[in-house]
C-alpha cells in the first residue's frame, strides 16, 4: 500500500447494521498499511469521532472527521420526493468545517425520516449551501448524490447537480470512484446500481468540470491477510 494513499470512505460499528469495524481496529490497520491518515464517515452518525480521536493519539494516524449524509433535494417542498435518499460525504477541512459538520449533523436529525425500521437523518441543497465553509465534499458510492441519477440514466440531471456541487464547494469537491464491478437490482433503499457505469461517467464529468476524481473503497470490515491465506489453504 502506497504511503500517500488515504481512504476517505470508512464505516465503523457506529454505523448500525452497516459495519463490523471497531475504531481501534481501523486505526491499527491504517498504521499497518503505512497510511498517514484515515477518515471516519459513518452513515448519518458522528458518534465514533471521540473514539477516533483517542485512537489517533494512540497510533499517530491523523483522524479526518467526516460523515456520510443522507441527501434529498428540498426538505421544504412537499412536491419533491424526499423519501428517495442519496448519499454524499462531508469531511472537515479545518475547525470551521468541523463546526459546520456538527451543525449539519444536528439539522439532519431534526429532519429525519423513519422508514424500513430505521431512522434516516437528511440534509438538502440549502443546508449544503449555508454550511459548506471549511468542508470537503465527495460523491460517495453508486448510491450517492450523483451515482443514483447516473444509474437511472438521468445523466443530464446528474451533470447539472455535479455542476451545482462544484459551484458550492469549488476545489473542495471530489468525485469518488470505486475499484469493483458491483451490479445490484433496485431495492427499497436505492435504485439499480452499476459501479462501472458510475465510475466511467464520473471520470467524464470530472474532465468536463475540472473536478478531482479519486479512488475509495467502502470499508465495512477488516480482514487479516493471514486469515485469508489460511482459508485458501483449507
Beta strands, then each sheet from edge to edge (+ up, - down):
strand 1: 37-40
strand 2: 62-71
strand 3: 86-92
strand 4: 113-115
strand 5: 118-120
strand 6: 122-123
strand 7: 135-138
strand 8: 173-178
strand 9: 183-184
strand 10: 193-194
strand 11: 212-216
sheet 1: 1+ 2+ 3- 7+ 8+ 11+
sheet 2: 1+ 2+ 6+
sheet 3: 4+ 5-
sheet 4: 9+ 10-
end
